[in-house]
Amino acid sequence: MIRALMLSAAALIALPAAAQDIAITNAKLVIGDGSAPIEGGTVVVRGGKVVAAGARIAVPAGVETVDAEGRYVTPGIVAAFSRVGLTEVDAVSGSNDRSAPRTRFSAGLDIAPALNPMGSPIAVNRAAGVTRAIVAPGGSSNLFAGQGAVVDLGDDMAMVTRPRALEYVAFGEDGAAKAGGSRAATFLLFREQLLAARSYARNSAALAEWGNDAMIQRADAEALVRVIDGATPLFVRVDRAADILNVLGLKRDFPALKLVLVGATEGWLVAPQIAAAKVPVLVSPLTDLPGSFERLGATQSNAGRMTAAGIDVSVGVFDDDDAHKMGYATQYAGNLVGLTKIPGASGLSWDQAFAAISSAPARAVGMGDRIGSLKPGRVGDVVIWDHDPLELGSRPTAVWIDGKRQSLTTRQDRLRDRYADPVEGSLPNAYDW
């Protein structure tokens, strides 16, 4: 009996729900592009895509209508930087695929085959309103960590929205440790590996002669060629102001690089230079204490000051359980709104803050035309909230991903319900499906 139930459950998981044609009306509608909420707004999703959103939108015939009753309706949260799907239990190595410290490969590593759409963090974050995530590898044996992906958090097995969506590398203290012990070694190794990849692109047969002891492996070279050509964005973890300037300077040697700065704790100190380079930044607002020598200039006003300088800033959850608690992004964004009320501090307006957790991360990874907002043509990722989504106590009451209504029940909910009222039976509750 148990086996039959398990097989039945597996069959249901394997079959994704069909996209719904739906119109959500009477909403406090947030497009997610930095514009103000629209009172009495409507969003229409057909075939998994947004076809219309705004005020005075006519509902097409035959489309299911949901009355939002004046509540906030927003695009799904886009987690700007995460390891969701790569980690189940951080302390259990068998459930943790975020890093590959003993492999001879680096830039060529592709996290997509390691992603687990059935991991419990998926449902937990979906229930918090997160519908898409930018997932990066944690590290390898070399400077480059590998290729990340953009994923959805839908309740099915088709998790990957875009594989090999980014290349990830860490500079600063972490990069120095991988490169031989100093920042000088980091920048030299970076340049040499990109130059080796460029040589490979010009004469791929030559790499076969280098062997396994070569500075770069074939798979790594192929991945870095796409970085050099600007086809793959390069996400660079960097915090110290001087390091940020040196990273921006890499474009002199490799002008097509599409840089995205991750962390940028001291970014506000060099904000004019970042803005002039037109490089987007992903920040974690709670990185606000001088926890290391490369973060001596840490401040909660970092995001507000960089936004005021004209930088496209995304707010994410990293250095803070980035696989399990991506839903904290709404709280972080709300904190930045609160900063605008503190004399001397720099924060974000409500509209800017919500865009920083929706459309801005989508733009950073080159997918602003597909995800992150409720503009026509974007995916049908829609969330109805019980209250202001940037307030700490607010929760989603309904979530659609690609136009498909999602369950908001998590494994934690089921465990709570299973053991809330224990009763005696022929088998322990753990065996009762």
C-alpha positions as a Markdown table, in Angstrom:
| # | Residue | x | y | z |
|---|---|---|---|---|
| 1 | Met | 0.0 | 0.0 | 0.0 |
| 2 | Ile | 2.8 | 2.4 | 1.0 |
| 3 | Arg | 4.7 | 1.6 | -2.3 |
| 4 | Ala | 1.5 | 2.3 | -4.3 |
| 5 | Leu | 1.1 | 5.6 | -2.7 |
| 6 | Met | 4.7 | 6.5 | -3.2 |
| 7 | Leu | 4.4 | 5.6 | -6.9 |
| 8 | Ser | 1.2 | 7.6 | -7.2 |
| 9 | Ala | 2.9 | 10.7 | -5.6 |
| 10 | Ala | 5.9 | 10.4 | -7.9 |
| 11 | Ala | 3.6 | 10.3 | -11.0 |
| 12 | Leu | 1.8 | 13.5 | -9.9 |
| 13 | Ile | 5.2 | 15.3 | -9.4 |
| 14 | Ala | 6.4 | 14.2 | -12.8 |
| 15 | Leu | 3.4 | 15.8 | -14.5 |
| 16 | Pro | 3.5 | 19.6 | -14.3 |
| 17 | Ala | 0.2 | 21.5 | -14.0 |
| 18 | Ala | -1.1 | 23.1 | -17.1 |
| 19 | Ala | -0.8 | 26.9 | -17.4 |
| 20 | Gln | -4.1 | 28.7 | -16.5 |
| 21 | Asp | -5.6 | 31.6 | -18.4 |
| 22 | Ile | -6.4 | 33.9 | -15.5 |
| 23 | Ala | -7.2 | 37.5 | -14.8 |
| 24 | Ile | -6.5 | 38.9 | -11.3 |
| 25 | Thr | -8.7 | 42.0 | -10.7 |
| 26 | Asn | -9.3 | 44.6 | -8.1 |
| 27 | Ala | -5.6 | 44.6 | -7.2 |
| 28 | Lys | -3.1 | 47.0 | -5.7 |
| 29 | Leu | -1.0 | 46.1 | -8.7 |
| 30 | Val | 2.8 | 46.3 | -8.7 |
| 31 | Ile | 4.4 | 46.0 | -12.1 |
| 32 | Gly | 7.9 | 45.6 | -10.6 |
| 33 | Asp | 9.7 | 48.1 | -12.8 |
| 34 | Gly | 10.0 | 50.8 | -10.2 |
| 35 | Ser | 6.7 | 52.5 | -11.0 |
| 36 | Ala | 4.1 | 53.1 | -8.2 |
| 37 | Pro | 1.4 | 50.5 | -7.4 |
| 38 | Ile | -1.8 | 50.9 | -9.4 |
| 39 | Glu | -5.0 | 50.9 | -7.4 |
| 40 | Gly | -7.8 | 48.8 | -8.8 |
| 41 | Gly | -5.4 | 47.2 | -11.3 |
| 42 | Thr | -5.8 | 44.0 | -13.3 |
| 43 | Val | -3.2 | 41.5 | -14.7 |
| 44 | Val | -4.1 | 39.0 | -17.4 |
| 45 | Val | -2.1 | 35.8 | -17.9 |
| 46 | Arg | -2.6 | 33.6 | -20.9 |
| 47 | Gly | -0.6 | 30.6 | -22.0 |
| 48 | Gly | 1.8 | 31.2 | -19.2 |
| 49 | Lys | 2.7 | 34.8 | -20.1 |
| 50 | Val | 1.5 | 38.2 | -19.0 |
| 51 | Val | -0.6 | 39.7 | -21.8 |
| 52 | Ala | -1.8 | 42.9 | -20.1 |
| 53 | Ala | -1.4 | 44.6 | -16.7 |
| 54 | Gly | -2.5 | 48.0 | -15.5 |
| 55 | Ala | -5.7 | 50.1 | -14.9 |
| 56 | Arg | -8.9 | 49.7 | -16.9 |
| 57 | Ile | -7.8 | 46.4 | -18.4 |
| 58 | Ala | -10.7 | 44.4 | -20.0 |
| 59 | Val | -10.9 | 40.8 | -18.9 |
| 60 | Pro | -11.1 | 38.5 | -22.0 |
| 61 | Ala | -14.1 | 36.2 | -22.3 |
| 62 | Gly | -13.5 | 32.7 | -20.9 |
| 63 | Val | -10.7 | 33.7 | -18.7 |
| 64 | Glu | -10.9 | 32.7 | -15.0 |
| 65 | Thr | -11.2 | 35.7 | -12.8 |
| 66 | Val | -9.7 | 36.1 | -9.3 |
| 67 | Asp | -10.7 | 39.0 | -7.1 |
| 68 | Ala | -7.7 | 40.3 | -5.2 |
| 69 | Glu | -10.0 | 42.3 | -2.9 |
| 70 | Gly | -7.6 | 45.3 | -3.0 |
| 71 | Arg | -4.6 | 43.4 | -1.8 |
| 72 | Tyr | -1.1 | 43.7 | -3.3 |
| 73 | Val | -0.5 | 41.7 | -6.5 |
| 74 | Thr | 3.1 | 41.6 | -7.7 |
| 75 | Pro | 5.5 | 39.8 | -9.9 |
| 76 | Gly | 7.2 | 36.9 | -8.1 |
| 77 | Ile | 10.4 | 37.7 | -6.2 |
| 78 | Val | 13.6 | 37.0 | -8.2 |
| 79 | Ala | 16.3 | 35.9 | -5.8 |
| 80 | Ala | 19.4 | 37.8 | -6.9 |
| 81 | Phe | 22.0 | 35.3 | -5.6 |
| 82 | Ser | 21.3 | 31.8 | -4.3 |
| 83 | Arg | 22.4 | 28.2 | -3.9 |
| 84 | Val | 18.8 | 26.9 | -3.8 |
| 85 | Gly | 18.5 | 23.5 | -5.4 |
| 86 | Leu | 22.1 | 22.7 | -4.6 |
| 87 | Thr | 21.8 | 22.3 | -0.9 |
| 88 | Glu | 19.3 | 20.3 | 1.3 |
| 89 | Val | 21.2 | 20.2 | 4.6 |
| 90 | Asp | 24.3 | 22.3 | 4.7 |
| 91 | Ala | 26.1 | 20.1 | 7.2 |
| 92 | Val | 25.4 | 16.9 | 5.3 |
| 93 | Ser | 27.9 | 16.6 | 2.4 |
| 94 | Gly | 25.8 | 14.0 | 0.5 |
| 95 | Ser | 23.0 | 16.6 | 0.2 |
| 96 | Asn | 25.3 | 19.5 | -0.7 |
| 97 | Asp | 26.4 | 20.2 | -4.3 |
| 98 | Arg | 27.2 | 23.8 | -4.0 |
| 99 | Ser | 31.0 | 23.4 | -4.3 |
| 100 | Ala | 33.5 | 21.0 | -6.0 |
| 101 | Pro | 36.8 | 21.6 | -4.1 |
| 102 | Arg | 38.6 | 18.5 | -5.5 |
| 103 | Thr | 37.8 | 18.7 | -9.2 |
| 104 | Arg | 40.4 | 19.6 | -11.9 |
| 105 | Phe | 37.7 | 21.6 | -13.7 |
| 106 | Ser | 36.5 | 25.1 | -12.8 |
| 107 | Ala | 34.9 | 27.6 | -15.2 |
| 108 | Gly | 33.4 | 24.7 | -17.2 |
| 109 | Leu | 31.4 | 23.3 | -14.3 |
| 110 | Asp | 27.7 | 23.5 | -14.9 |
| 111 | Ile | 25.4 | 23.3 | -11.9 |
| 112 | Ala | 22.3 | 22.4 | -13.9 |
| 113 | Pro | 22.6 | 18.6 | -13.5 |
| 114 | Ala | 23.1 | 19.0 | -9.7 |
| 115 | Leu | 19.9 | 21.0 | -9.1 |
| 116 | Asn | 17.2 | 19.2 | -7.1 |
| 117 | Pro | 13.7 | 20.5 | -7.7 |
| 118 | Met | 12.3 | 18.2 | -5.0 |
| 119 | Gly | 14.5 | 19.7 | -2.2 |
| 120 | Ser | 12.6 | 21.1 | 0.7 |
| 121 | Pro | 14.1 | 24.6 | 0.3 |
| 122 | Ile | 12.2 | 25.0 | -3.0 |
| 123 | Ala | 8.8 | 24.8 | -1.4 |
| 124 | Val | 9.8 | 27.0 | 1.6 |
| 125 | Asn | 11.0 | 29.8 | -0.7 |
| 126 | Arg | 8.1 | 29.5 | -3.0 |
| 127 | Ala | 5.7 | 29.9 | -0.1 |
| 128 | Ala | 7.6 | 33.1 | 0.7 |
| 129 | Gly | 6.8 | 34.5 | -2.8 |
| 130 | Val | 10.1 | 33.6 | -4.5 |
| 131 | Thr | 9.4 | 32.3 | -8.0 |
| 132 | Arg | 12.8 | 32.6 | -9.8 |
| 133 | Ala | 16.3 | 32.5 | -8.5 |
| 134 | Ile | 19.8 | 33.2 | -9.9 |
| 135 | Val | 21.8 | 30.2 | -8.6 |
| 136 | Ala | 25.6 | 30.3 | -8.5 |
| 137 | Pro | 28.1 | 27.6 | -7.6 |
| 138 | Gly | 30.0 | 28.0 | -4.4 |
| 139 | Gly | 33.5 | 27.2 | -5.6 |
| 140 | Ser | 35.9 | 24.8 | -7.2 |
| 141 | Ser | 39.6 | 23.9 | -6.8 |
| 142 | Asn | 40.5 | 26.9 | -9.0 |
| 143 | Leu | 39.7 | 30.6 | -9.2 |
| 144 | Phe | 36.5 | 30.2 | -11.2 |
| 145 | Ala | 33.7 | 28.5 | -9.5 |
| 146 | Gly | 31.7 | 27.5 | -12.6 |
| 147 | Gln | 28.5 | 28.3 | -14.5 |
| 148 | Gly | 25.3 | 29.2 | -12.7 |
| 149 | Ala | 21.7 | 29.0 | -13.8 |
| 150 | Val | 18.4 | 30.8 | -13.6 |
| 151 | Val | 15.7 | 28.5 | -12.2 |
| 152 | Asp | 12.0 | 28.6 | -11.3 |
| 153 | Leu | 10.6 | 27.3 | -8.1 |
| 154 | Gly | 7.6 | 25.6 | -9.6 |
| 155 | Asp | 6.2 | 22.4 | -8.1 |
| 156 | Asp | 7.5 | 20.1 | -11.0 |
| 157 | Met | 10.7 | 18.6 | -12.3 |
| 158 | Ala | 11.4 | 21.2 | -15.0 |
| 159 | Met | 13.4 | 23.6 | -12.8 |
| 160 | Val | 15.9 | 25.2 | -15.2 |
| 161 | Thr | 14.8 | 28.4 | -16.9 |
| 162 | Arg | 18.3 | 29.1 | -18.4 |
| 163 | Pro | 21.3 | 26.9 | -17.9 |
| 164 | Arg | 24.8 | 28.3 | -18.0 |
| 165 | Ala | 23.3 | 31.8 | -17.5 |
| 166 | Leu | 26.4 | 33.2 | -15.7 |
| 167 | Glu | 30.0 | 32.5 | -14.8 |
| 168 | Tyr | 31.0 | 33.0 | -11.2 |
| 169 | Val | 34.4 | 34.0 | -9.7 |
| 170 | Ala | 35.5 | 35.4 | -6.4 |
| 171 | Phe | 38.1 | 38.1 | -6.0 |
| 172 | Gly | 39.3 | 39.7 | -2.7 |
| 173 | Glu | 40.2 | 37.5 | 0.2 |
| 174 | Asp | 38.5 | 34.3 | -1.2 |
| 175 | Gly | 40.1 | 34.7 | -4.6 |
| 176 | Ala | 43.5 | 35.3 | -3.2 |
| 177 | Ala | 43.3 | 32.1 | -1.2 |
| 178 | Lys | 42.5 | 30.2 | -4.4 |
| 179 | Ala | 45.1 | 31.9 | -6.6 |
| 180 | Gly | 48.1 | 31.4 | -4.3 |
| 181 | Gly | 47.8 | 33.8 | -1.4 |
| 182 | Ser | 47.6 | 37.4 | -2.7 |
| 183 | Arg | 45.4 | 39.7 | -4.8 |
| 184 | Ala | 48.3 | 40.1 | -7.2 |
| 185 | Ala | 48.1 | 36.4 | -7.9 |
| 186 | Thr | 44.4 | 36.6 | -8.3 |
| 187 | Phe | 44.4 | 39.1 | -11.1 |
| 188 | Leu | 47.3 | 37.5 | -12.8 |
| 189 | Leu | 45.6 | 34.1 | -12.8 |
| 190 | Phe | 42.4 | 35.6 | -14.0 |
| 191 | Arg | 44.1 | 37.3 | -17.0 |
| 192 | Glu | 46.2 | 34.2 | -17.8 |
| 193 | Gln | 43.2 | 31.9 | -17.8 |
| 194 | Leu | 41.2 | 34.2 | -20.1 |
| 195 | Leu | 44.2 | 34.6 | -22.4 |
| 196 | Ala | 44.5 | 30.9 | -22.5 |
| 197 | Ala | 40.9 | 30.6 | -23.4 |
| 198 | Arg | 41.3 | 33.2 | -26.1 |
| 199 | Ser | 44.2 | 31.1 | -27.5 |
| 200 | Tyr | 42.0 | 28.1 | -27.5 |
| 201 | Ala | 39.3 | 29.9 | -29.4 |
| 202 | Arg | 41.9 | 30.7 | -32.1 |
| 203 | Asn | 43.4 | 27.3 | -32.2 |
| 204 | Ser | 41.4 | 24.6 | -30.4 |
| 205 | Ala | 43.7 | 21.8 | -31.6 |
| 206 | Ala | 46.6 | 23.3 | -29.6 |
| 207 | Leu | 44.9 | 22.7 | -26.3 |
| 208 | Ala | 45.0 | 18.9 | -26.9 |
| 209 | Glu | 48.8 | 19.1 | -26.7 |
| 210 | Trp | 48.7 | 20.8 | -23.3 |
| 211 | Gly | 47.3 | 17.7 | -21.5 |
| 212 | Asn | 45.8 | 17.5 | -18.0 |
| 213 | Asp | 48.5 | 19.6 | -16.5 |
| 214 | Ala | 47.6 | 22.6 | -18.6 |
| 215 | Met | 46.6 | 25.9 | -17.0 |
| 216 | Ile | 43.1 | 25.4 | -18.5 |
| 217 | Gln | 41.0 | 22.4 | -19.5 |
| 218 | Arg | 39.0 | 22.3 | -22.7 |
| 219 | Ala | 35.6 | 22.6 | -20.9 |
| 220 | Asp | 36.9 | 25.6 | -18.9 |
| 221 | Ala | 38.3 | 27.2 | -22.0 |
| 222 | Glu | 35.0 | 26.9 | -23.9 |
| 223 | Ala | 33.1 | 28.4 | -21.0 |
| 224 | Leu | 35.5 | 31.3 | -20.7 |
| 225 | Val | 35.4 | 32.1 | -24.4 |
| 226 | Arg | 31.7 | 32.8 | -23.9 |
| 227 | Val | 32.7 | 35.2 | -21.0 |
| 228 | Ile | 35.3 | 36.9 | -23.1 |
| 229 | Asp | 32.8 | 37.4 | -26.0 |
| 230 | Gly | 30.2 | 38.8 | -23.6 |
| 231 | Ala | 27.8 | 36.0 | -24.3 |
| 232 | Thr | 27.8 | 34.9 | -20.6 |
| 233 | Pro | 27.7 | 37.5 | -17.8 |
| 234 | Leu | 30.5 | 37.3 | -15.3 |
| 235 | Phe | 29.4 | 37.6 | -11.7 |
| 236 | Val | 32.3 | 38.7 | -9.6 |
| 237 | Arg | 32.3 | 38.5 | -5.8 |
| 238 | Val | 34.2 | 41.6 | -4.6 |
| 239 | Asp | 33.9 | 43.8 | -1.6 |
| 240 | Arg | 36.9 | 46.2 | -1.1 |
| 241 | Ala | 36.7 | 49.5 | -2.9 |
| 242 | Ala | 40.2 | 49.1 | -4.4 |
| 243 | Asp | 39.3 | 45.6 | -5.6 |
| 244 | Ile | 36.2 | 46.9 | -7.2 |
| 245 | Leu | 38.2 | 49.4 | -9.2 |
| 246 | Asn | 40.6 | 46.8 | -10.3 |
| 247 | Val | 37.8 | 44.5 | -11.4 |
| 248 | Leu | 36.3 | 47.3 | -13.5 |
| 249 | Gly | 39.7 | 47.8 | -15.0 |
| 250 | Leu | 39.6 | 44.3 | -16.4 |
| 251 | Lys | 37.4 | 45.7 | -19.2 |
| 252 | Arg | 40.4 | 47.4 | -20.6 |
| 253 | Asp | 41.9 | 44.0 | -21.5 |
| 254 | Phe | 38.6 | 42.3 | -22.2 |
| 255 | Pro | 36.2 | 45.0 | -23.4 |
| 256 | Ala | 33.2 | 42.7 | -24.1 |
| 257 | Leu | 33.0 | 41.5 | -20.5 |
| 258 | Lys | 29.5 | 41.8 | -19.0 |
| 259 | Leu | 30.4 | 42.3 | -15.4 |
| 260 | Val | 28.0 | 42.0 | -12.5 |
| 261 | Leu | 29.4 | 42.9 | -9.0 |
| 262 | Val | 28.3 | 40.6 | -6.2 |
| 263 | Gly | 28.6 | 41.9 | -2.6 |
| 264 | Ala | 30.3 | 45.3 | -3.3 |
| 265 | Thr | 30.3 | 46.1 | 0.4 |
| 266 | Glu | 32.4 | 49.2 | -0.2 |
| 267 | Gly | 30.7 | 50.0 | -3.5 |
| 268 | Trp | 29.4 | 53.3 | -2.2 |
| 269 | Leu | 33.0 | 54.6 | -1.9 |
| 270 | Val | 33.5 | 54.1 | -5.7 |
| 271 | Ala | 29.9 | 54.6 | -6.8 |
| 272 | Pro | 30.7 | 57.1 | -9.6 |
| 273 | Gln | 33.1 | 54.7 | -11.2 |
| 274 | Ile | 30.7 | 51.8 | -11.1 |
| 275 | Ala | 27.9 | 53.9 | -12.5 |
| 276 | Ala | 30.2 | 55.2 | -15.3 |
| 277 | Ala | 31.0 | 51.6 | -16.2 |
| 278 | Lys | 27.3 | 50.7 | -16.3 |
| 279 | Val | 27.9 | 47.6 | -14.2 |
| 280 | Pro | 24.9 | 46.3 | -12.1 |
| 281 | Val | 25.5 | 45.4 | -8.5 |
| 282 | Leu | 23.9 | 42.7 | -6.2 |
| 283 | Val | 24.0 | 43.7 | -2.5 |
| 284 | Ser | 23.0 | 42.2 | 0.8 |
| 285 | Pro | 21.8 | 45.1 | 3.0 |
| 286 | Leu | 22.6 | 43.2 | 6.2 |
| 287 | Thr | 26.3 | 43.2 | 5.3 |
| 288 | Asp | 26.6 | 46.3 | 7.3 |
| 289 | Leu | 29.4 | 45.6 | 9.8 |
| 290 | Pro | 33.2 | 45.5 | 9.2 |
| 291 | Gly | 33.5 | 41.7 | 9.5 |
| 292 | Ser | 36.8 | 41.6 | 7.6 |
| 293 | Phe | 39.5 | 44.0 | 6.4 |
| 294 | Glu | 37.9 | 44.1 | 3.0 |
| 295 | Arg | 34.6 | 45.3 | 4.5 |
| 296 | Leu | 35.8 | 48.1 | 6.7 |
| 297 | Gly | 33.5 | 50.5 | 4.9 |
| 298 | Ala | 30.4 | 48.5 | 5.4 |
| 299 | Thr | 27.1 | 50.4 | 5.9 |
| 300 | Gln | 23.4 | 49.7 | 5.5 |
| 301 | Ser | 23.3 | 52.9 | 3.3 |
| 302 | Asn | 25.3 | 51.1 | 0.6 |
| 303 | Ala | 22.4 | 50.2 | -1.6 |
| 304 | Gly | 20.8 | 53.7 | -1.3 |
| 305 | Arg | 24.0 | 55.6 | -2.0 |
| 306 | Met | 24.8 | 53.4 | -5.1 |
| 307 | Thr | 21.2 | 53.7 | -6.4 |
| 308 | Ala | 21.4 | 57.5 | -6.0 |
| 309 | Ala | 24.6 | 57.5 | -8.1 |
| 310 | Gly | 22.8 | 55.8 | -10.9 |
| 311 | Ile | 23.8 | 52.1 | -10.4 |
| 312 | Asp | 21.3 | 49.4 | -11.1 |
| 313 | Val | 21.2 | 47.7 | -7.7 |
| 314 | Ser | 19.6 | 44.4 | -6.8 |
| 315 | Val | 18.9 | 43.2 | -3.3 |
| 316 | Gly | 19.6 | 39.6 | -2.4 |
| 317 | Val | 20.2 | 37.2 | 0.4 |
| 318 | Phe | 23.7 | 35.9 | 0.5 |
| 319 | Asp | 26.2 | 35.5 | 3.4 |
| 320 | Asp | 23.0 | 34.6 | 5.2 |
| 321 | Asp | 21.7 | 31.1 | 4.4 |
| 322 | Asp | 21.2 | 31.8 | 0.7 |
| 323 | Ala | 19.7 | 28.4 | -0.1 |
| 324 | His | 16.9 | 28.3 | 2.5 |
| 325 | Lys | 15.9 | 31.8 | 3.3 |
| 326 | Met | 15.7 | 33.7 | 0.0 |
| 327 | Gly | 12.3 | 35.0 | 1.2 |
| 328 | Tyr | 14.2 | 37.3 | 3.5 |
| 329 | Ala | 14.7 | 39.5 | 0.4 |
| 330 | Thr | 11.4 | 41.2 | 1.1 |
| 331 | Gln | 12.4 | 42.1 | 4.6 |
| 332 | Tyr | 15.8 | 43.4 | 3.4 |
| 333 | Ala | 14.1 | 45.6 | 0.8 |
| 334 | Gly | 11.6 | 46.8 | 3.5 |
| 335 | Asn | 14.6 | 47.7 | 5.7 |
| 336 | Leu | 15.9 | 49.9 | 2.9 |
| 337 | Val | 12.6 | 51.7 | 2.8 |
| 338 | Gly | 12.8 | 52.2 | 6.5 |
| 339 | Leu | 16.2 | 53.8 | 6.2 |
| 340 | Thr | 14.7 | 56.7 | 4.3 |
| 341 | Lys | 13.1 | 57.8 | 7.6 |
| 342 | Ile | 16.4 | 57.9 | 9.5 |
| 343 | Pro | 18.3 | 61.2 | 9.3 |
| 344 | Gly | 21.6 | 60.8 | 7.6 |
| 345 | Ala | 20.9 | 57.4 | 6.2 |
| 346 | Ser | 20.3 | 56.5 | 2.6 |
| 347 | Gly | 17.7 | 54.0 | 1.6 |
| 348 | Leu | 15.2 | 53.3 | -1.3 |
| 349 | Ser | 11.7 | 54.3 | -2.0 |
| 350 | Trp | 9.1 | 51.6 | -1.8 |
| 351 | Asp | 8.9 | 51.4 | -5.6 |
| 352 | Gln | 12.7 | 51.2 | -6.0 |
| 353 | Ala | 13.0 | 48.6 | -3.2 |
| 354 | Phe | 10.5 | 46.2 | -4.8 |
| 355 | Ala | 12.2 | 46.6 | -8.2 |
| 356 | Ala | 15.4 | 45.7 | -6.5 |
| 357 | Ile | 14.0 | 42.2 | -5.7 |
| 358 | Ser | 12.2 | 41.7 | -9.0 |
| 359 | Ser | 13.2 | 43.4 | -12.3 |
| 360 | Ala | 16.7 | 44.5 | -11.3 |
| 361 | Pro | 18.0 | 41.0 | -10.7 |
| 362 | Ala | 16.4 | 39.9 | -14.0 |
| 363 | Arg | 18.2 | 42.7 | -15.8 |
| 364 | Ala | 21.5 | 41.8 | -14.1 |
| 365 | Val | 21.4 | 38.3 | -15.5 |
| 366 | Gly | 20.3 | 39.5 | -19.0 |
| 367 | Met | 16.7 | 38.3 | -18.7 |
| 368 | Gly | 14.8 | 41.5 | -18.0 |
| 369 | Asp | 12.7 | 40.9 | -21.1 |
| 370 | Arg | 11.5 | 37.5 | -19.8 |
| 371 | Ile | 11.2 | 37.6 | -16.0 |
| 372 | Gly | 11.0 | 40.0 | -13.0 |
| 373 | Ser | 8.0 | 42.2 | -13.9 |
| 374 | Leu | 4.3 | 42.1 | -15.0 |
| 375 | Lys | 5.0 | 43.8 | -18.3 |
| 376 | Pro | 3.3 | 42.1 | -21.3 |
| 377 | Gly | 5.4 | 39.2 | -22.7 |
| 378 | Arg | 7.0 | 38.3 | -19.3 |
| 379 | Val | 6.4 | 34.9 | -17.7 |
| 380 | Gly | 3.2 | 34.6 | -15.7 |
| 381 | Asp | 4.9 | 34.7 | -12.2 |
| 382 | Val | 2.3 | 36.4 | -10.0 |
| 383 | Val | 1.9 | 36.7 | -6.2 |
| 384 | Ile | -1.1 | 37.9 | -4.2 |
| 385 | Trp | -0.1 | 39.0 | -0.7 |
| 386 | Asp | -2.1 | 39.4 | 2.5 |
| 387 | His | -0.5 | 42.8 | 3.2 |
| 388 | Asp | 2.3 | 45.0 | 2.0 |
| 389 | Pro | 4.9 | 42.5 | 0.8 |
| 390 | Leu | 7.8 | 44.6 | 2.2 |
| 391 | Glu | 6.4 | 44.4 | 5.7 |
| 392 | Leu | 7.9 | 41.7 | 7.9 |
| 393 | Gly | 4.6 | 39.9 | 8.7 |
| 394 | Ser | 3.2 | 39.7 | 5.2 |
| 395 | Arg | 2.8 | 36.3 | 3.4 |
| 396 | Pro | 1.6 | 35.2 | 0.0 |
| 397 | Thr | -2.0 | 33.9 | -0.3 |
| 398 | Ala | -1.6 | 32.7 | -3.9 |
| 399 | Val | 1.4 | 32.1 | -6.2 |
| 400 | Trp | 1.4 | 31.4 | -9.9 |
| 401 | Ile | 4.6 | 30.4 | -11.8 |
| 402 | Asp | 4.5 | 30.3 | -15.6 |
| 403 | Gly | 0.7 | 30.8 | -15.2 |
| 404 | Lys | 0.4 | 27.6 | -13.0 |
| 405 | Arg | -1.2 | 27.9 | -9.6 |
| 406 | Gln | 1.3 | 26.6 | -7.0 |
| 407 | Ser | 0.9 | 24.9 | -3.7 |
| 408 | Leu | 2.0 | 26.9 | -0.7 |
| 409 | Thr | 2.3 | 23.8 | 1.6 |
| 410 | Thr | 5.8 | 22.9 | 2.6 |
| 411 | Arg | 7.3 | 19.8 | 4.2 |
| 412 | Gln | 7.5 | 21.7 | 7.5 |
| 413 | Asp | 3.7 | 22.3 | 7.3 |
| 414 | Arg | 3.1 | 18.6 | 6.7 |
| 415 | Leu | 5.4 | 17.6 | 9.6 |
| 416 | Arg | 3.6 | 20.1 | 11.9 |
| 417 | Asp | 0.2 | 18.7 | 10.9 |
| 418 | Arg | 1.4 | 15.1 | 11.2 |
| 419 | Tyr | 2.6 | 15.4 | 14.8 |
| 420 | Ala | 0.4 | 18.2 | 16.1 |
| 421 | Asp | -2.2 | 15.6 | 17.3 |
| 422 | Pro | -0.3 | 12.3 | 17.8 |
| 423 | Val | -2.6 | 9.2 | 18.0 |
| 424 | Glu | -1.7 | 5.6 | 18.4 |
| 425 | Gly | -1.9 | 3.4 | 15.2 |
| 426 | Ser | -0.5 | 0.2 | 13.7 |
| 427 | Leu | 2.5 | 2.1 | 12.4 |
| 428 | Pro | 4.4 | 5.2 | 13.5 |
| 429 | Asn | 3.4 | 8.4 | 11.8 |
| 430 | Ala | 6.6 | 8.5 | 9.9 |
| 431 | Tyr | 5.4 | 5.5 | 7.8 |
| 432 | Asp | 1.9 | 6.8 | 7.2 |
| 433 | Trp | 1.6 | 8.5 | 3.8 |
